[in-house]
Amino acid sequence: MSCKLAYIESHSLLYTNNFIRLAGVTEYLCFKRLVLRKNLDLIQSLHVQWSYPAAELDRDVLRGGLPPYNIDSWTETWNSIAEWRGLKHVRVDIHKWGTSARRMFYEEGYYFAPLKVLGDHIYLEVCVSWEREETGEYAVPPDEETWPFLIRRSMEYCEDGTGNFRLIARE
């Protein structure tokens, strides 16, 4: 009983003063089931990582892929997170595996559009492993969409020893 009491007495401190890190959509779904809604509303800072080594994540996979590695799961996740009333800061790390990372600029809208639901009252930082090319086959089109959040490109994948990763600025 003392562990439960300690949790009850400290839950507001636990959720408001920590940066909650989730390693993907599956982890979010589990977290959401285990944490009471009133405690989700206490969360102020969230870090979501998305990486799926087994898929090239082309448009067809995103549209028709199986949950949680499809665009519907991604969109539902962000629609749900947008309902958290206390959220102030979100960081999203998206790592693209495989040879098609260079063309991800053309597909990033599938990832970025669902994030707009968070609105402008939340500071949103999106870190991605692909780069933006100015010339060549994958050059940025002149009518490129602008996004209402900070995007950090060409970030480097770094495993942290716990099975999770983070994206860091290249040196």
Chimera marker file (.cmm) of the C-alpha trace (Angstrom):
<marker_set name="trace">
<marker id="1" x="0.000" y="0.000" z="0.000" r="1" g="1" b="0" radius="0.5"/>
<marker id="2" x="2.864" y="2.411" z="0.658" r="1" g="1" b="0" radius="0.5"/>
<marker id="3" x="4.022" y="2.288" z="-2.999" r="1" g="1" b="0" radius="0.5"/>
<marker id="4" x="0.540" y="3.145" z="-4.206" r="1" g="1" b="0" radius="0.5"/>
<marker id="5" x="0.252" y="5.949" z="-1.679" r="1" g="1" b="0" radius="0.5"/>
<marker id="6" x="3.643" y="7.340" z="-2.700" r="1" g="1" b="0" radius="0.5"/>
<marker id="7" x="2.543" y="7.291" z="-6.352" r="1" g="1" b="0" radius="0.5"/>
<marker id="8" x="-0.755" y="8.994" z="-5.569" r="1" g="1" b="0" radius="0.5"/>
<marker id="9" x="0.984" y="11.700" z="-3.561" r="1" g="1" b="0" radius="0.5"/>
<marker id="10" x="3.673" y="12.331" z="-6.168" r="1" g="1" b="0" radius="0.5"/>
<marker id="11" x="1.910" y="11.833" z="-9.503" r="1" g="1" b="0" radius="0.5"/>
<marker id="12" x="1.415" y="15.530" z="-10.181" r="1" g="1" b="0" radius="0.5"/>
<marker id="13" x="5.123" y="16.151" z="-9.622" r="1" g="1" b="0" radius="0.5"/>
<marker id="14" x="6.052" y="13.074" z="-11.654" r="1" g="1" b="0" radius="0.5"/>
<marker id="15" x="4.117" y="14.104" z="-14.760" r="1" g="1" b="0" radius="0.5"/>
<marker id="16" x="4.636" y="17.878" z="-14.703" r="1" g="1" b="0" radius="0.5"/>
<marker id="17" x="8.384" y="17.971" z="-14.005" r="1" g="1" b="0" radius="0.5"/>
<marker id="18" x="9.707" y="15.252" z="-16.285" r="1" g="1" b="0" radius="0.5"/>
<marker id="19" x="10.242" y="14.953" z="-20.004" r="1" g="1" b="0" radius="0.5"/>
<marker id="20" x="8.212" y="11.862" z="-20.957" r="1" g="1" b="0" radius="0.5"/>
<marker id="21" x="9.948" y="9.880" z="-23.725" r="1" g="1" b="0" radius="0.5"/>
<marker id="22" x="8.091" y="7.315" z="-25.802" r="1" g="1" b="0" radius="0.5"/>
<marker id="23" x="9.850" y="5.121" z="-28.337" r="1" g="1" b="0" radius="0.5"/>
<marker id="24" x="7.027" y="5.047" z="-30.840" r="1" g="1" b="0" radius="0.5"/>
<marker id="25" x="3.318" y="4.664" z="-31.481" r="1" g="1" b="0" radius="0.5"/>
<marker id="26" x="3.109" y="1.244" z="-29.792" r="1" g="1" b="0" radius="0.5"/>
<marker id="27" x="4.630" y="2.633" z="-26.614" r="1" g="1" b="0" radius="0.5"/>
<marker id="28" x="2.242" y="5.574" z="-26.733" r="1" g="1" b="0" radius="0.5"/>
<marker id="29" x="-0.772" y="3.268" z="-26.986" r="1" g="1" b="0" radius="0.5"/>
<marker id="30" x="0.434" y="1.264" z="-23.964" r="1" g="1" b="0" radius="0.5"/>
<marker id="31" x="1.232" y="4.431" z="-21.992" r="1" g="1" b="0" radius="0.5"/>
<marker id="32" x="-2.195" y="5.880" z="-22.741" r="1" g="1" b="0" radius="0.5"/>
<marker id="33" x="-3.914" y="2.728" z="-21.463" r="1" g="1" b="0" radius="0.5"/>
<marker id="34" x="-1.914" y="2.679" z="-18.222" r="1" g="1" b="0" radius="0.5"/>
<marker id="35" x="-2.029" y="6.359" z="-17.244" r="1" g="1" b="0" radius="0.5"/>
<marker id="36" x="-5.238" y="8.032" z="-16.121" r="1" g="1" b="0" radius="0.5"/>
<marker id="37" x="-6.551" y="10.803" z="-18.362" r="1" g="1" b="0" radius="0.5"/>
<marker id="38" x="-6.202" y="13.395" z="-15.584" r="1" g="1" b="0" radius="0.5"/>
<marker id="39" x="-2.493" y="12.504" z="-15.354" r="1" g="1" b="0" radius="0.5"/>
<marker id="40" x="-2.025" y="12.744" z="-19.131" r="1" g="1" b="0" radius="0.5"/>
<marker id="41" x="-3.321" y="16.301" z="-18.821" r="1" g="1" b="0" radius="0.5"/>
<marker id="42" x="-0.506" y="17.044" z="-16.338" r="1" g="1" b="0" radius="0.5"/>
<marker id="43" x="2.238" y="16.178" z="-18.831" r="1" g="1" b="0" radius="0.5"/>
<marker id="44" x="4.026" y="19.284" z="-20.078" r="1" g="1" b="0" radius="0.5"/>
<marker id="45" x="6.949" y="17.852" z="-22.084" r="1" g="1" b="0" radius="0.5"/>
<marker id="46" x="6.863" y="14.897" z="-24.465" r="1" g="1" b="0" radius="0.5"/>
<marker id="47" x="9.536" y="13.293" z="-26.662" r="1" g="1" b="0" radius="0.5"/>
<marker id="48" x="8.301" y="10.774" z="-29.257" r="1" g="1" b="0" radius="0.5"/>
<marker id="49" x="10.700" y="8.733" z="-31.366" r="1" g="1" b="0" radius="0.5"/>
<marker id="50" x="9.703" y="7.000" z="-34.575" r="1" g="1" b="0" radius="0.5"/>
<marker id="51" x="11.932" y="4.546" z="-36.370" r="1" g="1" b="0" radius="0.5"/>
<marker id="52" x="11.094" y="1.301" z="-38.080" r="1" g="1" b="0" radius="0.5"/>
<marker id="53" x="14.113" y="-0.533" z="-39.510" r="1" g="1" b="0" radius="0.5"/>
<marker id="54" x="12.130" y="-3.232" z="-41.306" r="1" g="1" b="0" radius="0.5"/>
<marker id="55" x="10.337" y="-0.878" z="-43.690" r="1" g="1" b="0" radius="0.5"/>
<marker id="56" x="11.409" y="1.463" z="-46.412" r="1" g="1" b="0" radius="0.5"/>
<marker id="57" x="8.299" y="3.503" z="-45.554" r="1" g="1" b="0" radius="0.5"/>
<marker id="58" x="7.332" y="4.536" z="-49.026" r="1" g="1" b="0" radius="0.5"/>
<marker id="59" x="3.937" y="6.090" z="-49.654" r="1" g="1" b="0" radius="0.5"/>
<marker id="60" x="2.303" y="2.672" z="-50.165" r="1" g="1" b="0" radius="0.5"/>
<marker id="61" x="3.542" y="1.386" z="-46.804" r="1" g="1" b="0" radius="0.5"/>
<marker id="62" x="2.383" y="4.529" z="-45.038" r="1" g="1" b="0" radius="0.5"/>
<marker id="63" x="-1.073" y="4.389" z="-46.555" r="1" g="1" b="0" radius="0.5"/>
<marker id="64" x="-1.660" y="0.640" z="-46.471" r="1" g="1" b="0" radius="0.5"/>
<marker id="65" x="0.774" y="-0.611" z="-43.853" r="1" g="1" b="0" radius="0.5"/>
<marker id="66" x="-0.194" y="-2.418" z="-40.707" r="1" g="1" b="0" radius="0.5"/>
<marker id="67" x="-0.610" y="-0.581" z="-37.412" r="1" g="1" b="0" radius="0.5"/>
<marker id="68" x="1.278" y="0.966" z="-35.758" r="1" g="1" b="0" radius="0.5"/>
<marker id="69" x="3.518" y="1.609" z="-38.793" r="1" g="1" b="0" radius="0.5"/>
<marker id="70" x="1.007" y="3.333" z="-41.012" r="1" g="1" b="0" radius="0.5"/>
<marker id="71" x="-0.236" y="6.855" z="-41.439" r="1" g="1" b="0" radius="0.5"/>
<marker id="72" x="-3.598" y="6.163" z="-39.771" r="1" g="1" b="0" radius="0.5"/>
<marker id="73" x="-1.926" y="5.096" z="-36.512" r="1" g="1" b="0" radius="0.5"/>
<marker id="74" x="0.441" y="8.078" z="-36.692" r="1" g="1" b="0" radius="0.5"/>
<marker id="75" x="-2.468" y="10.481" z="-37.238" r="1" g="1" b="0" radius="0.5"/>
<marker id="76" x="-4.622" y="8.947" z="-34.476" r="1" g="1" b="0" radius="0.5"/>
<marker id="77" x="-1.701" y="9.192" z="-32.057" r="1" g="1" b="0" radius="0.5"/>
<marker id="78" x="-1.238" y="12.923" z="-32.652" r="1" g="1" b="0" radius="0.5"/>
<marker id="79" x="-4.977" y="13.607" z="-32.550" r="1" g="1" b="0" radius="0.5"/>
<marker id="80" x="-5.040" y="11.952" z="-29.123" r="1" g="1" b="0" radius="0.5"/>
<marker id="81" x="-1.921" y="13.746" z="-27.834" r="1" g="1" b="0" radius="0.5"/>
<marker id="82" x="-3.373" y="17.087" z="-28.981" r="1" g="1" b="0" radius="0.5"/>
<marker id="83" x="-6.115" y="16.629" z="-26.359" r="1" g="1" b="0" radius="0.5"/>
<marker id="84" x="-3.619" y="16.743" z="-23.456" r="1" g="1" b="0" radius="0.5"/>
<marker id="85" x="-4.406" y="20.062" z="-21.801" r="1" g="1" b="0" radius="0.5"/>
<marker id="86" x="-1.075" y="20.686" z="-20.052" r="1" g="1" b="0" radius="0.5"/>
<marker id="87" x="1.265" y="19.951" z="-22.946" r="1" g="1" b="0" radius="0.5"/>
<marker id="88" x="3.745" y="22.783" z="-23.647" r="1" g="1" b="0" radius="0.5"/>
<marker id="89" x="6.725" y="21.214" z="-25.430" r="1" g="1" b="0" radius="0.5"/>
<marker id="90" x="6.961" y="18.297" z="-27.869" r="1" g="1" b="0" radius="0.5"/>
<marker id="91" x="10.009" y="16.887" z="-29.591" r="1" g="1" b="0" radius="0.5"/>
<marker id="92" x="9.593" y="14.294" z="-32.336" r="1" g="1" b="0" radius="0.5"/>
<marker id="93" x="12.558" y="12.293" z="-33.673" r="1" g="1" b="0" radius="0.5"/>
<marker id="94" x="11.934" y="10.513" z="-36.977" r="1" g="1" b="0" radius="0.5"/>
<marker id="95" x="14.686" y="8.271" z="-38.278" r="1" g="1" b="0" radius="0.5"/>
<marker id="96" x="14.534" y="6.894" z="-41.812" r="1" g="1" b="0" radius="0.5"/>
<marker id="97" x="16.347" y="3.642" z="-42.475" r="1" g="1" b="0" radius="0.5"/>
<marker id="98" x="17.406" y="2.462" z="-45.903" r="1" g="1" b="0" radius="0.5"/>
<marker id="99" x="18.533" y="3.870" z="-49.172" r="1" g="1" b="0" radius="0.5"/>
<marker id="100" x="15.442" y="5.966" z="-49.808" r="1" g="1" b="0" radius="0.5"/>
<marker id="101" x="16.306" y="8.427" z="-47.036" r="1" g="1" b="0" radius="0.5"/>
<marker id="102" x="17.344" y="10.955" z="-49.689" r="1" g="1" b="0" radius="0.5"/>
<marker id="103" x="13.857" y="11.117" z="-51.137" r="1" g="1" b="0" radius="0.5"/>
<marker id="104" x="12.158" y="11.467" z="-47.748" r="1" g="1" b="0" radius="0.5"/>
<marker id="105" x="11.852" y="15.192" z="-48.237" r="1" g="1" b="0" radius="0.5"/>
<marker id="106" x="9.087" y="14.438" z="-50.732" r="1" g="1" b="0" radius="0.5"/>
<marker id="107" x="7.312" y="12.126" z="-48.293" r="1" g="1" b="0" radius="0.5"/>
<marker id="108" x="7.767" y="14.098" z="-45.085" r="1" g="1" b="0" radius="0.5"/>
<marker id="109" x="4.344" y="15.672" z="-45.459" r="1" g="1" b="0" radius="0.5"/>
<marker id="110" x="2.838" y="12.328" z="-44.481" r="1" g="1" b="0" radius="0.5"/>
<marker id="111" x="4.658" y="12.618" z="-41.148" r="1" g="1" b="0" radius="0.5"/>
<marker id="112" x="4.418" y="16.373" z="-40.646" r="1" g="1" b="0" radius="0.5"/>
<marker id="113" x="0.769" y="17.077" z="-41.555" r="1" g="1" b="0" radius="0.5"/>
<marker id="114" x="-0.672" y="15.154" z="-38.555" r="1" g="1" b="0" radius="0.5"/>
<marker id="115" x="1.559" y="17.198" z="-36.216" r="1" g="1" b="0" radius="0.5"/>
<marker id="116" x="-0.231" y="20.426" z="-37.142" r="1" g="1" b="0" radius="0.5"/>
<marker id="117" x="-3.137" y="19.357" z="-34.922" r="1" g="1" b="0" radius="0.5"/>
<marker id="118" x="-0.997" y="20.295" z="-31.893" r="1" g="1" b="0" radius="0.5"/>
<marker id="119" x="-1.550" y="23.954" z="-32.735" r="1" g="1" b="0" radius="0.5"/>
<marker id="120" x="0.680" y="26.918" z="-32.043" r="1" g="1" b="0" radius="0.5"/>
<marker id="121" x="0.292" y="26.957" z="-28.250" r="1" g="1" b="0" radius="0.5"/>
<marker id="122" x="2.731" y="24.012" z="-28.047" r="1" g="1" b="0" radius="0.5"/>
<marker id="123" x="6.417" y="24.436" z="-28.896" r="1" g="1" b="0" radius="0.5"/>
<marker id="124" x="7.053" y="21.661" z="-31.420" r="1" g="1" b="0" radius="0.5"/>
<marker id="125" x="10.514" y="20.584" z="-32.540" r="1" g="1" b="0" radius="0.5"/>
<marker id="126" x="10.843" y="17.887" z="-35.220" r="1" g="1" b="0" radius="0.5"/>
<marker id="127" x="14.236" y="16.241" z="-35.777" r="1" g="1" b="0" radius="0.5"/>
<marker id="128" x="14.693" y="14.086" z="-38.867" r="1" g="1" b="0" radius="0.5"/>
<marker id="129" x="17.572" y="12.025" z="-40.207" r="1" g="1" b="0" radius="0.5"/>
<marker id="130" x="17.143" y="12.987" z="-43.844" r="1" g="1" b="0" radius="0.5"/>
<marker id="131" x="18.530" y="16.075" z="-45.464" r="1" g="1" b="0" radius="0.5"/>
<marker id="132" x="17.160" y="18.705" z="-47.740" r="1" g="1" b="0" radius="0.5"/>
<marker id="133" x="18.888" y="18.761" z="-51.098" r="1" g="1" b="0" radius="0.5"/>
<marker id="134" x="19.185" y="21.976" z="-53.029" r="1" g="1" b="0" radius="0.5"/>
<marker id="135" x="20.368" y="20.418" z="-56.320" r="1" g="1" b="0" radius="0.5"/>
<marker id="136" x="20.202" y="17.072" z="-58.069" r="1" g="1" b="0" radius="0.5"/>
<marker id="137" x="17.543" y="14.403" z="-58.440" r="1" g="1" b="0" radius="0.5"/>
<marker id="138" x="15.981" y="15.109" z="-55.033" r="1" g="1" b="0" radius="0.5"/>
<marker id="139" x="16.243" y="18.895" z="-55.084" r="1" g="1" b="0" radius="0.5"/>
<marker id="140" x="13.709" y="20.834" z="-53.043" r="1" g="1" b="0" radius="0.5"/>
<marker id="141" x="10.793" y="21.963" z="-55.215" r="1" g="1" b="0" radius="0.5"/>
<marker id="142" x="10.257" y="25.728" z="-55.446" r="1" g="1" b="0" radius="0.5"/>
<marker id="143" x="6.726" y="25.463" z="-53.995" r="1" g="1" b="0" radius="0.5"/>
<marker id="144" x="7.859" y="23.603" z="-50.873" r="1" g="1" b="0" radius="0.5"/>
<marker id="145" x="5.312" y="23.613" z="-48.048" r="1" g="1" b="0" radius="0.5"/>
<marker id="146" x="6.352" y="25.433" z="-44.921" r="1" g="1" b="0" radius="0.5"/>
<marker id="147" x="5.514" y="23.927" z="-41.552" r="1" g="1" b="0" radius="0.5"/>
<marker id="148" x="4.447" y="25.784" z="-38.391" r="1" g="1" b="0" radius="0.5"/>
<marker id="149" x="7.158" y="24.205" z="-36.238" r="1" g="1" b="0" radius="0.5"/>
<marker id="150" x="10.920" y="23.944" z="-35.988" r="1" g="1" b="0" radius="0.5"/>
<marker id="151" x="12.490" y="21.267" z="-38.221" r="1" g="1" b="0" radius="0.5"/>
<marker id="152" x="16.044" y="20.075" z="-37.698" r="1" g="1" b="0" radius="0.5"/>
<marker id="153" x="17.287" y="18.047" z="-40.669" r="1" g="1" b="0" radius="0.5"/>
<marker id="154" x="20.313" y="15.810" z="-41.237" r="1" g="1" b="0" radius="0.5"/>
<marker id="155" x="20.350" y="14.683" z="-37.629" r="1" g="1" b="0" radius="0.5"/>
<marker id="156" x="22.544" y="11.718" z="-36.735" r="1" g="1" b="0" radius="0.5"/>
<marker id="157" x="21.142" y="8.483" z="-35.303" r="1" g="1" b="0" radius="0.5"/>
<marker id="158" x="22.669" y="7.603" z="-31.942" r="1" g="1" b="0" radius="0.5"/>
<marker id="159" x="21.710" y="4.589" z="-29.810" r="1" g="1" b="0" radius="0.5"/>
<marker id="160" x="21.695" y="5.324" z="-26.110" r="1" g="1" b="0" radius="0.5"/>
<marker id="161" x="22.341" y="1.827" z="-24.728" r="1" g="1" b="0" radius="0.5"/>
<marker id="162" x="18.793" y="1.254" z="-23.485" r="1" g="1" b="0" radius="0.5"/>
<marker id="163" x="17.361" y="0.098" z="-26.786" r="1" g="1" b="0" radius="0.5"/>
<marker id="164" x="16.212" y="3.614" z="-27.583" r="1" g="1" b="0" radius="0.5"/>
<marker id="165" x="17.801" y="6.170" z="-29.855" r="1" g="1" b="0" radius="0.5"/>
<marker id="166" x="18.087" y="9.890" z="-30.192" r="1" g="1" b="0" radius="0.5"/>
<marker id="167" x="18.882" y="12.162" z="-33.068" r="1" g="1" b="0" radius="0.5"/>
<marker id="168" x="21.746" y="14.565" z="-32.490" r="1" g="1" b="0" radius="0.5"/>
<marker id="169" x="23.239" y="17.344" z="-34.589" r="1" g="1" b="0" radius="0.5"/>
<marker id="170" x="26.036" y="16.184" z="-36.876" r="1" g="1" b="0" radius="0.5"/>
<marker id="171" x="29.453" y="17.542" z="-36.050" r="1" g="1" b="0" radius="0.5"/>
<link id1="1" id2="2" r="1" g="1" b="0" radius="0.2"/>
<link id1="2" id2="3" r="1" g="1" b="0" radius="0.2"/>
<link id1="3" id2="4" r="1" g="1" b="0" radius="0.2"/>
<link id1="4" id2="5" r="1" g="1" b="0" radius="0.2"/>
<link id1="5" id2="6" r="1" g="1" b="0" radius="0.2"/>
<link id1="6" id2="7" r="1" g="1" b="0" radius="0.2"/>
<link id1="7" id2="8" r="1" g="1" b="0" radius="0.2"/>
<link id1="8" id2="9" r="1" g="1" b="0" radius="0.2"/>
<link id1="9" id2="10" r="1" g="1" b="0" radius="0.2"/>
<link id1="10" id2="11" r="1" g="1" b="0" radius="0.2"/>
<link id1="11" id2="12" r="1" g="1" b="0" radius="0.2"/>
<link id1="12" id2="13" r="1" g="1" b="0" radius="0.2"/>
<link id1="13" id2="14" r="1" g="1" b="0" radius="0.2"/>
<link id1="14" id2="15" r="1" g="1" b="0" radius="0.2"/>
<link id1="15" id2="16" r="1" g="1" b="0" radius="0.2"/>
<link id1="16" id2="17" r="1" g="1" b="0" radius="0.2"/>
<link id1="17" id2="18" r="1" g="1" b="0" radius="0.2"/>
<link id1="18" id2="19" r="1" g="1" b="0" radius="0.2"/>
<link id1="19" id2="20" r="1" g="1" b="0" radius="0.2"/>
<link id1="20" id2="21" r="1" g="1" b="0" radius="0.2"/>
<link id1="21" id2="22" r="1" g="1" b="0" radius="0.2"/>
<link id1="22" id2="23" r="1" g="1" b="0" radius="0.2"/>
<link id1="23" id2="24" r="1" g="1" b="0" radius="0.2"/>
<link id1="24" id2="25" r="1" g="1" b="0" radius="0.2"/>
<link id1="25" id2="26" r="1" g="1" b="0" radius="0.2"/>
<link id1="26" id2="27" r="1" g="1" b="0" radius="0.2"/>
<link id1="27" id2="28" r="1" g="1" b="0" radius="0.2"/>
<link id1="28" id2="29" r="1" g="1" b="0" radius="0.2"/>
<link id1="29" id2="30" r="1" g="1" b="0" radius="0.2"/>
<link id1="30" id2="31" r="1" g="1" b="0" radius="0.2"/>
<link id1="31" id2="32" r="1" g="1" b="0" radius="0.2"/>
<link id1="32" id2="33" r="1" g="1" b="0" radius="0.2"/>
<link id1="33" id2="34" r="1" g="1" b="0" radius="0.2"/>
<link id1="34" id2="35" r="1" g="1" b="0" radius="0.2"/>
<link id1="35" id2="36" r="1" g="1" b="0" radius="0.2"/>
<link id1="36" id2="37" r="1" g="1" b="0" radius="0.2"/>
<link id1="37" id2="38" r="1" g="1" b="0" radius="0.2"/>
<link id1="38" id2="39" r="1" g="1" b="0" radius="0.2"/>
<link id1="39" id2="40" r="1" g="1" b="0" radius="0.2"/>
<link id1="40" id2="41" r="1" g="1" b="0" radius="0.2"/>
<link id1="41" id2="42" r="1" g="1" b="0" radius="0.2"/>
<link id1="42" id2="43" r="1" g="1" b="0" radius="0.2"/>
<link id1="43" id2="44" r="1" g="1" b="0" radius="0.2"/>
<link id1="44" id2="45" r="1" g="1" b="0" radius="0.2"/>
<link id1="45" id2="46" r="1" g="1" b="0" radius="0.2"/>
<link id1="46" id2="47" r="1" g="1" b="0" radius="0.2"/>
<link id1="47" id2="48" r="1" g="1" b="0" radius="0.2"/>
<link id1="48" id2="49" r="1" g="1" b="0" radius="0.2"/>
<link id1="49" id2="50" r="1" g="1" b="0" radius="0.2"/>
<link id1="50" id2="51" r="1" g="1" b="0" radius="0.2"/>
<link id1="51" id2="52" r="1" g="1" b="0" radius="0.2"/>
<link id1="52" id2="53" r="1" g="1" b="0" radius="0.2"/>
<link id1="53" id2="54" r="1" g="1" b="0" radius="0.2"/>
<link id1="54" id2="55" r="1" g="1" b="0" radius="0.2"/>
<link id1="55" id2="56" r="1" g="1" b="0" radius="0.2"/>
<link id1="56" id2="57" r="1" g="1" b="0" radius="0.2"/>
<link id1="57" id2="58" r="1" g="1" b="0" radius="0.2"/>
<link id1="58" id2="59" r="1" g="1" b="0" radius="0.2"/>
<link id1="59" id2="60" r="1" g="1" b="0" radius="0.2"/>
<link id1="60" id2="61" r="1" g="1" b="0" radius="0.2"/>
<link id1="61" id2="62" r="1" g="1" b="0" radius="0.2"/>
<link id1="62" id2="63" r="1" g="1" b="0" radius="0.2"/>
<link id1="63" id2="64" r="1" g="1" b="0" radius="0.2"/>
<link id1="64" id2="65" r="1" g="1" b="0" radius="0.2"/>
<link id1="65" id2="66" r="1" g="1" b="0" radius="0.2"/>
<link id1="66" id2="67" r="1" g="1" b="0" radius="0.2"/>
<link id1="67" id2="68" r="1" g="1" b="0" radius="0.2"/>
<link id1="68" id2="69" r="1" g="1" b="0" radius="0.2"/>
<link id1="69" id2="70" r="1" g="1" b="0" radius="0.2"/>
<link id1="70" id2="71" r="1" g="1" b="0" radius="0.2"/>
<link id1="71" id2="72" r="1" g="1" b="0" radius="0.2"/>
<link id1="72" id2="73" r="1" g="1" b="0" radius="0.2"/>
<link id1="73" id2="74" r="1" g="1" b="0" radius="0.2"/>
<link id1="74" id2="75" r="1" g="1" b="0" radius="0.2"/>
<link id1="75" id2="76" r="1" g="1" b="0" radius="0.2"/>
<link id1="76" id2="77" r="1" g="1" b="0" radius="0.2"/>
<link id1="77" id2="78" r="1" g="1" b="0" radius="0.2"/>
<link id1="78" id2="79" r="1" g="1" b="0" radius="0.2"/>
<link id1="79" id2="80" r="1" g="1" b="0" radius="0.2"/>
<link id1="80" id2="81" r="1" g="1" b="0" radius="0.2"/>
<link id1="81" id2="82" r="1" g="1" b="0" radius="0.2"/>
<link id1="82" id2="83" r="1" g="1" b="0" radius="0.2"/>
<link id1="83" id2="84" r="1" g="1" b="0" radius="0.2"/>
<link id1="84" id2="85" r="1" g="1" b="0" radius="0.2"/>
<link id1="85" id2="86" r="1" g="1" b="0" radius="0.2"/>
<link id1="86" id2="87" r="1" g="1" b="0" radius="0.2"/>
<link id1="87" id2="88" r="1" g="1" b="0" radius="0.2"/>
<link id1="88" id2="89" r="1" g="1" b="0" radius="0.2"/>
<link id1="89" id2="90" r="1" g="1" b="0" radius="0.2"/>
<link id1="90" id2="91" r="1" g="1" b="0" radius="0.2"/>
<link id1="91" id2="92" r="1" g="1" b="0" radius="0.2"/>
<link id1="92" id2="93" r="1" g="1" b="0" radius="0.2"/>
<link id1="93" id2="94" r="1" g="1" b="0" radius="0.2"/>
<link id1="94" id2="95" r="1" g="1" b="0" radius="0.2"/>
<link id1="95" id2="96" r="1" g="1" b="0" radius="0.2"/>
<link id1="96" id2="97" r="1" g="1" b="0" radius="0.2"/>
<link id1="97" id2="98" r="1" g="1" b="0" radius="0.2"/>
<link id1="98" id2="99" r="1" g="1" b="0" radius="0.2"/>
<link id1="99" id2="100" r="1" g="1" b="0" radius="0.2"/>
<link id1="100" id2="101" r="1" g="1" b="0" radius="0.2"/>
<link id1="101" id2="102" r="1" g="1" b="0" radius="0.2"/>
<link id1="102" id2="103" r="1" g="1" b="0" radius="0.2"/>
<link id1="103" id2="104" r="1" g="1" b="0" radius="0.2"/>
<link id1="104" id2="105" r="1" g="1" b="0" radius="0.2"/>
<link id1="105" id2="106" r="1" g="1" b="0" radius="0.2"/>
<link id1="106" id2="107" r="1" g="1" b="0" radius="0.2"/>
<link id1="107" id2="108" r="1" g="1" b="0" radius="0.2"/>
<link id1="108" id2="109" r="1" g="1" b="0" radius="0.2"/>
<link id1="109" id2="110" r="1" g="1" b="0" radius="0.2"/>
<link id1="110" id2="111" r="1" g="1" b="0" radius="0.2"/>
<link id1="111" id2="112" r="1" g="1" b="0" radius="0.2"/>
<link id1="112" id2="113" r="1" g="1" b="0" radius="0.2"/>
<link id1="113" id2="114" r="1" g="1" b="0" radius="0.2"/>
<link id1="114" id2="115" r="1" g="1" b="0" radius="0.2"/>
<link id1="115" id2="116" r="1" g="1" b="0" radius="0.2"/>
<link id1="116" id2="117" r="1" g="1" b="0" radius="0.2"/>
<link id1="117" id2="118" r="1" g="1" b="0" radius="0.2"/>
<link id1="118" id2="119" r="1" g="1" b="0" radius="0.2"/>
<link id1="119" id2="120" r="1" g="1" b="0" radius="0.2"/>
<link id1="120" id2="121" r="1" g="1" b="0" radius="0.2"/>
<link id1="121" id2="122" r="1" g="1" b="0" radius="0.2"/>
<link id1="122" id2="123" r="1" g="1" b="0" radius="0.2"/>
<link id1="123" id2="124" r="1" g="1" b="0" radius="0.2"/>
<link id1="124" id2="125" r="1" g="1" b="0" radius="0.2"/>
<link id1="125" id2="126" r="1" g="1" b="0" radius="0.2"/>
<link id1="126" id2="127" r="1" g="1" b="0" radius="0.2"/>
<link id1="127" id2="128" r="1" g="1" b="0" radius="0.2"/>
<link id1="128" id2="129" r="1" g="1" b="0" radius="0.2"/>
<link id1="129" id2="130" r="1" g="1" b="0" radius="0.2"/>
<link id1="130" id2="131" r="1" g="1" b="0" radius="0.2"/>
<link id1="131" id2="132" r="1" g="1" b="0" radius="0.2"/>
<link id1="132" id2="133" r="1" g="1" b="0" radius="0.2"/>
<link id1="133" id2="134" r="1" g="1" b="0" radius="0.2"/>
<link id1="134" id2="135" r="1" g="1" b="0" radius="0.2"/>
<link id1="135" id2="136" r="1" g="1" b="0" radius="0.2"/>
<link id1="136" id2="137" r="1" g="1" b="0" radius="0.2"/>
<link id1="137" id2="138" r="1" g="1" b="0" radius="0.2"/>
<link id1="138" id2="139" r="1" g="1" b="0" radius="0.2"/>
<link id1="139" id2="140" r="1" g="1" b="0" radius="0.2"/>
<link id1="140" id2="141" r="1" g="1" b="0" radius="0.2"/>
<link id1="141" id2="142" r="1" g="1" b="0" radius="0.2"/>
<link id1="142" id2="143" r="1" g="1" b="0" radius="0.2"/>
<link id1="143" id2="144" r="1" g="1" b="0" radius="0.2"/>
<link id1="144" id2="145" r="1" g="1" b="0" radius="0.2"/>
<link id1="145" id2="146" r="1" g="1" b="0" radius="0.2"/>
<link id1="146" id2="147" r="1" g="1" b="0" radius="0.2"/>
<link id1="147" id2="148" r="1" g="1" b="0" radius="0.2"/>
<link id1="148" id2="149" r="1" g="1" b="0" radius="0.2"/>
<link id1="149" id2="150" r="1" g="1" b="0" radius="0.2"/>
<link id1="150" id2="151" r="1" g="1" b="0" radius="0.2"/>
<link id1="151" id2="152" r="1" g="1" b="0" radius="0.2"/>
<link id1="152" id2="153" r="1" g="1" b="0" radius="0.2"/>
<link id1="153" id2="154" r="1" g="1" b="0" radius="0.2"/>
<link id1="154" id2="155" r="1" g="1" b="0" radius="0.2"/>
<link id1="155" id2="156" r="1" g="1" b="0" radius="0.2"/>
<link id1="156" id2="157" r="1" g="1" b="0" radius="0.2"/>
<link id1="157" id2="158" r="1" g="1" b="0" radius="0.2"/>
<link id1="158" id2="159" r="1" g="1" b="0" radius="0.2"/>
<link id1="159" id2="160" r="1" g="1" b="0" radius="0.2"/>
<link id1="160" id2="161" r="1" g="1" b="0" radius="0.2"/>
<link id1="161" id2="162" r="1" g="1" b="0" radius="0.2"/>
<link id1="162" id2="163" r="1" g="1" b="0" radius="0.2"/>
<link id1="163" id2="164" r="1" g="1" b="0" radius="0.2"/>
<link id1="164" id2="165" r="1" g="1" b="0" radius="0.2"/>
<link id1="165" id2="166" r="1" g="1" b="0" radius="0.2"/>
<link id1="166" id2="167" r="1" g="1" b="0" radius="0.2"/>
<link id1="167" id2="168" r="1" g="1" b="0" radius="0.2"/>
<link id1="168" id2="169" r="1" g="1" b="0" radius="0.2"/>
<link id1="169" id2="170" r="1" g="1" b="0" radius="0.2"/>
<link id1="170" id2="171" r="1" g="1" b="0" radius="0.2"/>
</marker_set>
